[in-house]
Amino acid sequence: MRALFGELAPDAPGHLQFQEDGKHSLRIANNVFPRRGGYGPIKGFSAITEALPSAFLGGITFKASDNTVNLLAGTATDLYLFDSTLAWDSILGSLTAGRWFFTQFNDHAIATNGGNPVDVDLQAGTAAALAGSPPVSDFCATTSDFVILAQGTTVTWSGFQDRTSWVAGVDQSGSQPMLEGGPITGLAGGEVCLIFQRNCVRRMAPNFSDTIWQFDVIANNVGCIAAGSIVQVGRLTFFLSDQGWQVTDGNEVRPLGDERVDKTFLADFSPQDIEDSMYACADPKSRILTWSMPARQFHHHVSLDQWTTGELPVKACFNGYTAGVNLEQLDAIFGDLDAMGDISLDDAQFAGGDPQYLFVNVDDEIGTLTGDNAVATIELPYLEMIPGKIARVNRVRPIGDATDGVTAQFNARMRLGDSGDAESFGDMVNNGDIPCRVSGRFIRAKVTIAADTSWSYLQGIDFDAIAAGGRR
């Protein structure tokens, strides 16, 4: 019997999970990314910065018009820039800050943290309080040449093409209270601004009239529960609601993880944990989204519409770029240039401006997922190998390119409601088989690939099964 791996759906029943293409939905797909026709490995965390002086509360990288790359990170007291000496430099301190959010406005970044908004000059690498007496704000976005700020139930926008103009009625600046839908829980900019509230989602679109903006509710009774869950890919914006993950194109909202992963995730974390600890980002090279909680990640491949999970020792993620590295910095990294070995000075990793998928580990170091392959686990639902009969399995064969470090574990039951004992079996032998001895009417198999193992894809499991009592 051949069981090909389908999508991850731990919310579905643990038996008879057949998809339209004949594949089996999975109970576990951990530390793997979806690939066309199967799954590939997730690599471990590799630090690219030293540790921040205190706990990370938000970060981003922006590129200025002169190609200067700024890696910014905020803590409860400071806003830091990762400078040319490969160290964190406090560019604004003595703060009482909460969670940080950022938006780019020309060659400046606007940062909000629950207090006075911050203005970062991306070419000079300096920061100061945003001029023009803007309101205290939790969230920020950029839409149609305006900076938009929000806190409580009110959104406020700057003057046209002027981040420092905040006098209502001057240069089109103004504000709007949201009288229904609860407190604002996040913003997403772009061609329009999406205003996420606790119980609804609104579209704030320019209408080029005396009122400047048109506000429309695009979803009632569906809101965002954590600003850190909001992530954008093209014109799509993804977020987490009380019902689970949702996606909107600015016109309508539809569910993303319903009957697949929503219940599993929401059962594992409290609303307060999600509000305090969730971060989200999008891999700019593979259209994979990641929502990160401490030591737990949920990944969604936008094109394939498939989910996986991760258990890397990271607590946050955000989007960024690599910074250019000069000869002096290379000498600081490698000790001396001779220590670079076969690495060329023209290597793309030193060029700067390369879009990245950045993570923060438990030590508050920022890095990438470029280490060795992490330990990977994929588990099928209960399979009835031979309908109506007890099956005996003497060997299985994982369908993939791993040649070592692969083990299999089984849980066999006579009735689905029974409590079955898990049995582990050992290593793959030279012909690709994993010998085992398992019997039952319903059999669940789990394949684990050890950390640091070299492999690139895993697609399913071949079972060598016969009816119990029969002969081979």
HUDACOR-V664610 format. One record per residue. N is the residue number from 1. PHI is phi in degrees with one decimal (* if undefined). Layout:
n->N phi->PHI
n->N phi->PHI
//
This chain:
n->1 phi->*
n->2 phi->-109.3
n->3 phi->-116.1
n->4 phi->-85.8
n->5 phi->-77.6
n->6 phi->-103.2
n->7 phi->-81.6
n->8 phi->-76.0
n->9 phi->-149.7
n->10 phi->-67.3
n->11 phi->-74.4
n->12 phi->-79.7
n->13 phi->-56.5
n->14 phi->-83.5
n->15 phi->-149.9
n->16 phi->57.2
n->17 phi->-90.2
n->18 phi->-96.5
n->19 phi->-95.9
n->20 phi->-62.4
n->21 phi->-88.1
n->22 phi->85.8
n->23 phi->-81.6
n->24 phi->-103.9
n->25 phi->-64.0
n->26 phi->-106.9
n->27 phi->-86.2
n->28 phi->-138.0
n->29 phi->-144.4
n->30 phi->-109.9
n->31 phi->58.3
n->32 phi->-136.6
n->33 phi->-109.3
n->34 phi->-63.9
n->35 phi->-133.4
n->36 phi->-58.4
n->37 phi->84.4
n->38 phi->168.8
n->39 phi->-139.3
n->40 phi->-123.1
n->41 phi->-76.7
n->42 phi->-101.4
n->43 phi->-87.4
n->44 phi->-76.0
n->45 phi->-72.5
n->46 phi->-133.1
n->47 phi->-69.7
n->48 phi->-120.1
n->49 phi->-131.8
n->50 phi->-75.8
n->51 phi->-70.9
n->52 phi->-64.7
n->53 phi->-64.0
n->54 phi->-149.4
n->55 phi->-61.2
n->56 phi->-66.6
n->57 phi->-127.4
n->58 phi->145.5
n->59 phi->-157.1
n->60 phi->-168.0
n->61 phi->-124.9
n->62 phi->-129.5
n->63 phi->-111.4
n->64 phi->-81.9
n->65 phi->-65.9
n->66 phi->-91.8
n->67 phi->71.6
n->68 phi->-65.1
n->69 phi->-104.6
n->70 phi->-115.3
n->71 phi->-97.3
n->72 phi->-110.9
n->73 phi->-146.4
n->74 phi->-111.2
n->75 phi->-124.5
n->76 phi->-70.8
n->77 phi->-127.0
n->78 phi->-143.0
n->79 phi->-109.8
n->80 phi->-111.6
n->81 phi->-118.9
n->82 phi->-79.9
n->83 phi->-93.0
n->84 phi->-69.1
n->85 phi->-91.5
n->86 phi->62.4
n->87 phi->-135.0
n->88 phi->-82.7
n->89 phi->-115.3
n->90 phi->-71.1
n->91 phi->-101.5
n->92 phi->-160.9
n->93 phi->-128.7
n->94 phi->56.9
n->95 phi->-102.2
n->96 phi->-122.6
n->97 phi->-112.0
n->98 phi->-101.3
n->99 phi->-65.5
n->100 phi->-96.5
n->101 phi->-133.0
n->102 phi->-134.9
n->103 phi->-147.3
n->104 phi->-96.4
n->105 phi->-136.9
n->106 phi->55.2
n->107 phi->-95.1
n->108 phi->-129.7
n->109 phi->-114.8
n->110 phi->-102.6
n->111 phi->-124.9
n->112 phi->-121.4
n->113 phi->-148.2
n->114 phi->93.5
n->115 phi->-120.4
n->116 phi->-72.0
n->117 phi->-60.3
n->118 phi->-112.4
n->119 phi->-112.9
n->120 phi->-109.7
n->121 phi->-81.1
n->122 phi->-75.3
n->123 phi->-84.7
n->124 phi->-86.1
n->125 phi->70.8
n->126 phi->-121.9
n->127 phi->-141.0
n->128 phi->-157.5
n->129 phi->-61.6
n->130 phi->-63.5
n->131 phi->-75.3
n->132 phi->94.0
n->133 phi->57.1
n->134 phi->-70.1
n->135 phi->-73.7
n->136 phi->-55.2
n->137 phi->-143.9
n->138 phi->-95.6
n->139 phi->-132.7
n->140 phi->-147.8
n->141 phi->-160.2
n->142 phi->-123.2
n->143 phi->-146.1
n->144 phi->48.5
n->145 phi->68.2
n->146 phi->-123.4
n->147 phi->-89.8
n->148 phi->-117.8
n->149 phi->-119.1
n->150 phi->-149.4
n->151 phi->-159.3
n->152 phi->66.1
n->153 phi->-119.4
n->154 phi->-124.8
n->155 phi->-106.9
n->156 phi->-130.6
n->157 phi->-123.3
n->158 phi->-77.9
n->159 phi->-67.6
n->160 phi->-63.6
n->161 phi->56.3
n->162 phi->-142.4
n->163 phi->-70.3
n->164 phi->-104.6
n->165 phi->-102.3
n->166 phi->-132.5
n->167 phi->-89.8
n->168 phi->-55.8
n->169 phi->89.0
n->170 phi->-104.8
n->171 phi->55.9
n->172 phi->74.2
n->173 phi->-68.7
n->174 phi->-177.5
n->175 phi->-148.7
n->176 phi->-147.5
n->177 phi->-80.3
n->178 phi->-97.4
n->179 phi->-80.2
n->180 phi->-132.9
n->181 phi->103.3
n->182 phi->86.3
n->183 phi->-64.8
n->184 phi->-72.7
n->185 phi->-116.3
n->186 phi->162.0
n->187 phi->-129.5
n->188 phi->-138.9
n->189 phi->-91.8
n->190 phi->134.1
n->191 phi->-62.2
n->192 phi->-128.4
n->193 phi->-103.9
n->194 phi->-95.2
n->195 phi->-104.5
n->196 phi->-94.8
n->197 phi->-116.3
n->198 phi->-63.7
n->199 phi->-129.3
n->200 phi->-163.4
n->201 phi->-127.3
n->202 phi->-118.7
n->203 phi->-106.3
n->204 phi->-109.9
n->205 phi->-119.6
n->206 phi->-65.6
n->207 phi->-120.9
n->208 phi->55.7
n->209 phi->-125.8
n->210 phi->-62.5
n->211 phi->-85.2
n->212 phi->70.7
n->213 phi->-125.5
n->214 phi->-115.3
n->215 phi->-107.9
n->216 phi->-131.3
n->217 phi->-79.8
n->218 phi->-105.9
n->219 phi->-155.5
n->220 phi->-101.1
n->221 phi->63.9
n->222 phi->-132.6
n->223 phi->-132.0
n->224 phi->-101.4
n->225 phi->-99.1
n->226 phi->-157.4
n->227 phi->-60.8
n->228 phi->-67.8
n->229 phi->-88.3
n->230 phi->-80.4
n->231 phi->-146.9
n->232 phi->-117.5
n->233 phi->-135.0
n->234 phi->59.8
n->235 phi->-93.5
n->236 phi->-97.5
n->237 phi->-124.4
n->238 phi->-112.4
n->239 phi->-159.9
n->240 phi->-107.2
n->241 phi->-116.3
n->242 phi->-62.2
n->243 phi->-87.8
n->244 phi->126.4
n->245 phi->-72.0
n->246 phi->-132.6
n->247 phi->-137.9
n->248 phi->-136.3
n->249 phi->-101.0
n->250 phi->94.3
n->251 phi->-117.1
n->252 phi->-148.7
n->253 phi->-117.1
n->254 phi->-134.9
n->255 phi->-71.3
n->256 phi->-117.3
n->257 phi->-118.1
n->258 phi->-60.8
n->259 phi->61.3
n->260 phi->-122.4
n->261 phi->-129.4
n->262 phi->-59.0
n->263 phi->-63.3
n->264 phi->-62.0
n->265 phi->-67.2
n->266 phi->-66.1
n->267 phi->-76.2
n->268 phi->-88.2
n->269 phi->-133.6
n->270 phi->-79.5
n->271 phi->-55.3
n->272 phi->-68.7
n->273 phi->-60.1
n->274 phi->-64.8
n->275 phi->-63.3
n->276 phi->-81.4
n->277 phi->-118.6
n->278 phi->-83.3
n->279 phi->-130.2
n->280 phi->-139.3
n->281 phi->-156.7
n->282 phi->-125.0
n->283 phi->-69.3
n->284 phi->-69.9
n->285 phi->-106.4
n->286 phi->-133.6
n->287 phi->58.2
n->288 phi->-103.5
n->289 phi->-97.4
n->290 phi->-129.7
n->291 phi->-110.4
n->292 phi->-113.6
n->293 phi->-116.6
n->294 phi->-53.3
n->295 phi->64.5
n->296 phi->-145.4
n->297 phi->-131.3
n->298 phi->-119.7
n->299 phi->-116.5
n->300 phi->-133.8
n->301 phi->-87.5
n->302 phi->-63.2
n->303 phi->-70.0
n->304 phi->-85.2
n->305 phi->53.9
n->306 phi->-132.5
n->307 phi->-111.1
n->308 phi->-145.5
n->309 phi->-124.6
n->310 phi->-145.1
n->311 phi->-134.4
n->312 phi->-82.4
n->313 phi->-79.0
n->314 phi->-124.5
n->315 phi->-123.4
n->316 phi->-158.5
n->317 phi->-150.0
n->318 phi->-163.4
n->319 phi->-91.3
n->320 phi->-164.9
n->321 phi->-129.7
n->322 phi->-75.7
n->323 phi->-94.0
n->324 phi->-64.8
n->325 phi->-123.2
n->326 phi->-92.6
n->327 phi->-63.6
n->328 phi->-64.0
n->329 phi->-68.7
n->330 phi->-62.0
n->331 phi->-62.7
n->332 phi->-68.8
n->333 phi->-74.8
n->334 phi->-97.9
n->335 phi->90.7
n->336 phi->-156.0
n->337 phi->-65.5
n->338 phi->-63.6
n->339 phi->-73.7
n->340 phi->-71.6
n->341 phi->64.2
n->342 phi->-87.7
n->343 phi->-74.3
n->344 phi->-81.6
n->345 phi->-64.2
n->346 phi->-90.2
n->347 phi->-55.9
n->348 phi->-61.3
n->349 phi->-66.7
n->350 phi->-99.6
n->351 phi->-75.9
n->352 phi->88.3
n->353 phi->83.6
n->354 phi->-79.2
n->355 phi->-60.0
n->356 phi->-134.1
n->357 phi->-111.9
n->358 phi->-103.4
n->359 phi->-128.8
n->360 phi->-121.3
n->361 phi->-89.8
n->362 phi->-68.8
n->363 phi->-94.9
n->364 phi->65.6
n->365 phi->-92.6
n->366 phi->-102.4
n->367 phi->-162.2
n->368 phi->-123.3
n->369 phi->-91.8
n->370 phi->-128.3
n->371 phi->-80.6
n->372 phi->-73.6
n->373 phi->-57.7
n->374 phi->-79.2
n->375 phi->-60.5
n->376 phi->-118.2
n->377 phi->-137.1
n->378 phi->-131.1
n->379 phi->-127.6
n->380 phi->-82.5
n->381 phi->-75.5
n->382 phi->-66.2
n->383 phi->-112.3
n->384 phi->-97.6
n->385 phi->-58.9
n->386 phi->-127.6
n->387 phi->-50.2
n->388 phi->81.0
n->389 phi->-133.6
n->390 phi->-79.0
n->391 phi->-105.5
n->392 phi->-121.0
n->393 phi->-113.5
n->394 phi->-106.0
n->395 phi->-162.7
n->396 phi->-130.6
n->397 phi->-134.0
n->398 phi->-62.5
n->399 phi->-97.3
n->400 phi->-177.2
n->401 phi->-105.6
n->402 phi->-74.5
n->403 phi->-112.9
n->404 phi->-154.3
n->405 phi->70.7
n->406 phi->-107.0
n->407 phi->-128.8
n->408 phi->-128.1
n->409 phi->-132.4
n->410 phi->-129.3
n->411 phi->-130.9
n->412 phi->-114.0
n->413 phi->-140.8
n->414 phi->-84.7
n->415 phi->-126.8
n->416 phi->-62.3
n->417 phi->-81.9
n->418 phi->-71.6
n->419 phi->-98.9
n->420 phi->-106.0
n->421 phi->-90.0
n->422 phi->-79.8
n->423 phi->-123.6
n->424 phi->-103.2
n->425 phi->-131.2
n->426 phi->-89.1
n->427 phi->-77.3
n->428 phi->-67.4
n->429 phi->-93.7
n->430 phi->-61.6
n->431 phi->-87.3
n->432 phi->94.4
n->433 phi->-84.4
n->434 phi->-115.8
n->435 phi->-65.3
n->436 phi->-156.1
n->437 phi->-148.8
n->438 phi->-133.7
n->439 phi->-140.5
n->440 phi->167.1
n->441 phi->-77.0
n->442 phi->-124.4
n->443 phi->-128.5
n->444 phi->-113.4
n->445 phi->-117.2
n->446 phi->-129.2
n->447 phi->-109.7
n->448 phi->-122.2
n->449 phi->-112.5
n->450 phi->-63.9
n->451 phi->-59.1
n->452 phi->73.2
n->453 phi->-75.2
n->454 phi->-85.8
n->455 phi->-162.8
n->456 phi->-132.3
n->457 phi->-155.1
n->458 phi->-142.2
n->459 phi->-116.6
n->460 phi->171.3
n->461 phi->-136.7
n->462 phi->-94.5
n->463 phi->-106.1
n->464 phi->-95.0
n->465 phi->-126.6
n->466 phi->-134.0
n->467 phi->-66.6
n->468 phi->-57.8
n->469 phi->95.2
n->470 phi->-84.8
n->471 phi->-110.7
n->472 phi->-84.2
//
